[in-house]
Amino acid sequence: MHLALATAFATASRLGAPPIMQFKLPDILPKGLPNLFDSGAEQVSERVKGLTFEAADVATLPEVSSFFVDAFWLASTTFEGIELSANDRRQLQQKVAEDLGPRYGIQTKDKSKTLLGGRQRKGFPGRSLFESRLIVAREADGAIVGCAGIEAALYETETGQVFRSDQADKLVREELNAMSNDEAKRASEVYAATGIGGLAKGVINKEFSATLKQPYLSIWSPASVLANLAVGASYRRSGLGRALCDACVACTTDEWDLDEIVLQVEEGNTAAVSLYRKDGYRQVFRAEDATALRLIPSESSLFDGLPGPFSALAPQNEKLLKELASPTLTMAKRLR
C-alpha cells in the first residue's frame, strides 16, 4: 500500500531532478480535446487561469509534501478531516516525501539507475523508459494550490492490476534484451520517433520480434497512471482538478505518445469518482477486497504543548497509518 493516496488509490528525467517547466493553463491543453475556455465546456474560474504549472523537483519536494498533507490528509474528500499534533504532522510529511520522491524520480539523482533490468541496449537511455512527473499548480505569490502525479505504465483490464513505471521498465527491457541486434535496432528507431508509447505497443504486439520472452505481456496495455491528485480547499469546485487532469493528459499524449490514461480511486470518494466520470473515465474493474490507509493520531501528551522544534522530542507514532478495507475502482479513459 503506497502512502501518497490522493483522489487516486495508493496505487522529468530520472537522471536528476526534472527541469522546472512553467506554463499557463491554456498552453497545457492536449491536442484533440475541447478547450476548457470554449463556451459550453466545463467552466474554469479566472483564478485557475492565472495559475502557473510546473514539475516538482528535489528542492520543492518538501513543500509539495507539506501541501499534500494539508490538502488531502487534513482536508480529505474521502473521510472526515483529522487534526494532528506537530510531531504526527512532521512524521506524516516525511512519509509522503519518501513515497512521492522515488515514485516521480525526484528523491535522489541516482534513482533512475536502480530501475533498469538487465543489460542496456544501444539506442535506449540509461534512465527509465517509462517516465513520471509530479505536476504542481502555484498562485502568483508562489503558494502551492494543487498537484497531480502522472507516470507511464502498463495495466491489465481483467484484474485492474497496474505495473507502475519501475516495474514496466524492467519488463520491457527484458524483452529488449532477448532481441537480436537487428530487432533491437528497429525498436530503438521506433522509440526515438514515438517515445515509450510506440515502443511498448510494438513490443507487446510483437512488431519487432516474433515471440515474447514473457508471453503474459500480451494481455497488458501501455497507459499512463494518474495519481496523487490533490486540490487545496480554497480551489475546490474552481476547475483546478480538471486543469491538473488536462496537464497529465497532455503529458500522456504529446510527450509519451500513449493512448489511454488510467487511475485507481476509492469507491467511497464520491467527489473524485464524479469528477472522473464527467471527464470521460469509465470503470473497468472493481476490487472489493482492496485496502486504503487512514490516519490514527497520537493521544494527547505533554509534548503537544512544547514550542517549535521541541515538539520533535515526542516519540514516533508507530500506529499513525492503518490499513482499512475500502473497495476500489480502476477507471480508464481513451484519449484518441
C-alpha positions in Angstrom: 0.0 0.0 0.0 1.5 3.3 -1.0 1.3 6.2 1.3 0.5 9.0 -1.1 -3.1 8.1 -1.6 -4.9 11.1 -3.0 -8.1 11.0 -5.0 -6.3 8.2 -6.8 -5.8 4.9 -4.9 -2.4 4.4 -3.2 -1.7 2.7 -6.0 11.5 14.6 -15.9 14.3 12.9 -16.3 15.3 10.3 -13.8 19.0 11.0 -14.2 18.4 14.0 -11.9 15.7 16.4 -10.8 13.4 17.2 -13.7 13.8 20.7 -15.1 11.3 23.3 -13.8 8.8 23.7 -16.6 6.4 26.6 -16.1 3.4 27.2 -18.3 0.0 28.8 -18.1 -3.2 26.8 -18.3 -4.1 27.4 -22.0 -0.7 26.0 -23.1 -1.2 22.6 -21.4 -4.5 21.6 -23.1 -4.0 18.3 -25.0 -4.4 18.2 -28.7 -7.8 17.0 -29.9 -9.6 17.7 -26.7 -12.1 20.5 -26.1 -10.6 23.8 -24.9 -11.9 24.5 -21.4 -12.3 28.1 -22.2 -14.7 27.4 -25.1 -18.4 28.2 -24.5 -20.3 25.1 -23.3 -17.2 23.4 -21.9 -16.7 22.8 -18.2 -16.0 26.3 -16.7 -12.6 27.1 -15.2 -12.5 30.1 -12.8 -10.4 33.2 -13.6 -8.3 32.2 -10.5 -7.3 28.9 -12.2 -6.5 30.6 -15.5 -3.9 32.7 -13.7 -2.1 29.8 -12.1 1.4 28.6 -13.1 2.0 24.9 -13.5 5.5 23.3 -13.1 7.2 19.9 -12.5 8.3 19.3 -8.9 12.0 18.7 -8.3 14.2 17.8 -5.4 14.2 21.3 -4.0 10.4 21.7 -4.0 9.6 18.1 -2.7 9.4 19.1 1.0 7.0 22.0 0.1 4.8 19.7 -2.1 4.7 17.1 0.6 3.6 19.6 3.2 0.8 20.8 0.8 -0.3 17.2 0.2 -0.6 16.6 4.0 -2.8 19.7 4.3 -4.9 19.3 1.1 -5.5 15.5 1.3 -4.9 14.1 4.7 -6.2 17.0 6.7 -8.9 18.2 4.4 -9.9 15.0 2.7 -12.9 14.4 0.4 -12.8 10.7 1.3 -13.0 10.9 5.1 -13.6 13.5 7.7 -10.8 15.9 8.5 -8.4 15.0 11.2 -6.2 17.1 13.5 -2.6 16.1 14.1 -0.1 17.0 16.6 3.0 18.8 15.3 5.0 15.6 15.7 2.4 13.5 13.9 2.3 16.0 11.1 6.0 16.1 10.7 6.1 12.3 10.7 3.4 12.1 8.0 5.1 14.7 5.8 8.3 12.7 5.9 6.4 9.6 4.8 4.7 11.4 2.0 8.1 12.7 0.7 9.5 9.2 0.9 6.7 7.9 -1.3 6.4 10.8 -3.8 10.1 11.3 -4.3 11.0 7.8 -5.6 7.7 7.4 -7.4 8.3 10.5 -9.5 12.1 10.3 -9.8 12.8 13.4 -7.6 14.2 11.9 -4.5 17.8 11.3 -5.5 19.9 11.9 -8.6 20.8 8.2 -8.8 17.2 6.9 -8.6 17.0 6.0 -12.3 19.9 3.7 -12.2 18.0 1.3 -10.0 15.1 1.0 -12.4 17.0 -0.8 -15.2 16.5 -4.5 -15.7 19.4 -6.5 -17.4 21.9 -5.0 -19.8 21.3 -1.7 -21.6 20.7 -2.0 -25.3 22.2 0.6 -27.7 19.8 3.3 -28.6 18.0 3.4 -25.3 18.5 5.8 -22.4 20.2 5.0 -19.1 17.1 6.4 -17.3 13.8 4.7 -17.1 11.9 4.2 -20.4 8.7 4.8 -18.5 8.9 8.4 -17.3 7.0 10.0 -14.5 6.2 13.6 -13.3 4.7 15.4 -10.4 2.9 18.5 -11.6 2.3 21.4 -9.2 0.0 24.4 -9.5 1.1 27.7 -7.9 -0.5 31.1 -7.3 1.3 34.2 -8.3 2.8 34.6 -4.8 4.3 31.1 -5.1 1.8 29.2 -2.9 1.0 25.7 -4.0 -2.7 25.1 -4.5 -2.8 21.7 -6.3 -0.7 18.8 -7.5 -1.1 15.6 -9.6 1.2 12.8 -10.5 1.5 11.0 -13.8 3.6 8.1 -14.9 3.9 5.9 -17.9 3.0 2.3 -17.0 1.2 -0.9 -18.1 -2.2 -2.1 -16.9 -4.5 -5.1 -17.3 -8.2 -4.6 -17.6 -9.4 -8.0 -16.4 -7.9 -7.6 -12.9 -7.3 -3.9 -12.7 -3.7 -4.5 -11.9 -1.1 -1.8 -12.7 2.6 -2.2 -13.4 4.0 1.1 -12.4 6.9 2.8 -14.2 9.7 0.9 -12.4 8.0 -2.5 -12.9 7.0 -1.8 -16.5 10.6 -0.6 -17.3 12.0 -3.9 -16.2 9.5 -6.0 -18.2 10.1 -4.1 -21.4 13.9 -4.1 -21.0 13.7 -7.9 -20.5 12.1 -8.2 -24.0 14.7 -5.8 -25.5 17.5 -7.9 -24.0 16.1 -11.0 -25.7 16.0 -9.4 -29.2 18.6 -9.8 -31.9 20.7 -6.8 -32.7 18.6 -6.0 -35.8 15.3 -6.3 -33.8 16.6 -4.1 -31.1 17.7 -1.5 -33.7 14.2 -1.4 -35.1 12.8 -1.0 -31.6 15.2 1.8 -30.8 14.2 3.7 -34.0 10.5 3.5 -33.0 11.4 4.7 -29.5 13.3 7.6 -30.9 10.4 8.6 -33.2 7.4 7.9 -30.9 8.6 7.5 -27.4 7.5 4.9 -24.9 4.0 4.6 -26.4 5.2 3.3 -29.7 7.9 1.1 -28.2 5.6 -0.5 -25.6 2.9 -1.2 -28.2 5.4 -2.6 -30.6 6.9 -4.9 -28.0 3.5 -6.2 -26.8 2.2 -6.6 -30.4 5.4 -8.4 -31.5 6.2 -5.9 -34.1 10.0 -6.2 -33.5 10.3 -9.9 -32.6 8.0 -12.8 -33.5 7.9 -14.1 -29.9 7.7 -12.7 -26.4 10.1 -13.9 -23.7 7.3 -13.1 -21.2 4.1 -14.3 -23.1 1.8 -12.9 -20.4 2.8 -9.4 -21.6 0.3 -9.8 -24.5 -2.7 -9.1 -22.2 -1.2 -5.8 -20.9 -1.7 -2.3 -22.3 0.6 0.7 -22.2 -1.1 3.7 -20.5 -0.3 6.5 -18.1 -1.4 6.3 -14.5 -2.9 9.4 -12.8 -2.4 9.5 -9.0 -1.9 11.8 -6.1 -4.3 14.4 -7.3 -4.9 16.9 -4.5 -6.5 20.4 -4.7 -6.4 23.0 -1.9 -9.6 23.5 -0.1 -10.0 27.1 -1.4 -9.7 25.9 -5.0 -12.3 23.1 -4.9 -15.1 23.5 -7.5 -13.0 26.0 -9.3 -11.9 23.8 -12.2 -8.4 23.2 -10.9 -8.9 19.5 -10.6 -9.9 19.3 -14.2 -7.0 21.5 -15.2 -4.5 19.3 -13.4 -6.0 16.2 -15.2 -5.6 18.0 -18.5 -2.0 18.7 -17.8 -1.5 15.0 -17.2 -3.3 14.1 -20.4 -1.1 16.5 -22.4 2.0 14.8 -20.9 0.5 11.4 -21.8 -0.3 12.1 -25.5 2.1 14.8 -26.5 5.2 13.6 -24.8 4.8 9.9 -24.3 2.6 9.0 -27.2 0.2 6.9 -25.1 -3.4 6.5 -26.0 -5.0 5.8 -22.6 -4.9 7.1 -19.1 -6.0 5.0 -16.0 -6.4 5.7 -12.3 -7.5 3.8 -9.2 -9.8 5.5 -6.7 -11.6 4.6 -3.6 -15.3 3.9 -4.4 -16.2 5.9 -1.3 -14.5 9.0 -2.6 -17.7 10.1 -4.4 -16.4 13.6 -5.2 -13.4 12.2 -7.1 -15.4 9.4 -8.8 -17.9 12.0 -10.0 -15.1 14.3 -11.4 -13.6 11.4 -13.3 -16.9 10.2 -14.8 -17.7 13.7 -16.0 -14.3 13.8 -17.6 -14.9 10.6 -19.6 -13.5 7.9 -17.5 -15.2 4.5 -17.4 -15.0 1.8 -14.8 -13.0 -1.2 -15.9 -12.6 -3.1 -12.6 -13.8 -3.0 -9.0 -11.7 -4.5 -6.3 -14.0 -5.5 -3.4 -11.1 -6.6 -1.1 -8.9 -3.6 -1.6 -7.5 -1.6 1.4 -6.7 2.0 2.0 -4.7 4.0 4.6 -6.3 6.0 7.4 -4.7 8.2 10.0 -4.6 7.3 13.7 -3.4 10.4 15.6 -1.4 10.2 18.7 -3.2 10.6 22.0 -2.7 13.9 23.8 0.6 14.2 25.7 2.8 16.7 27.4 4.8 17.0 24.2 1.9 18.7 22.4 2.5 22.0 24.2 6.2 22.2 23.6 7.2 25.1 21.2 8.6 24.7 17.8 11.3 22.1 17.3 10.9 20.8 20.9 7.8 19.0 19.8 10.0 16.7 17.9 11.1 15.2 21.2 7.8 13.3 21.2 8.1 9.6 20.5 7.2 8.3 17.0 3.6 7.3 16.4 4.0 3.7 15.3 0.3 3.5 14.6 0.0 6.7 12.6 -1.2 4.9 9.4 -3.6 1.9 9.4 -5.0 -0.1 6.6 -8.7 -0.5 6.4 -11.0 -2.2 3.9 -12.1 0.1 1.1 -13.5 -1.1 -2.3 -11.5 0.5 -5.1 -12.3 1.3 -8.7 -9.9 1.1 -11.7 -11.1 3.7 -14.2 -9.7 4.3 -17.7 -10.1 6.9 -20.5 -9.3 6.6 -24.2 -7.6 9.7 -25.4 -7.5 9.2 -29.1 
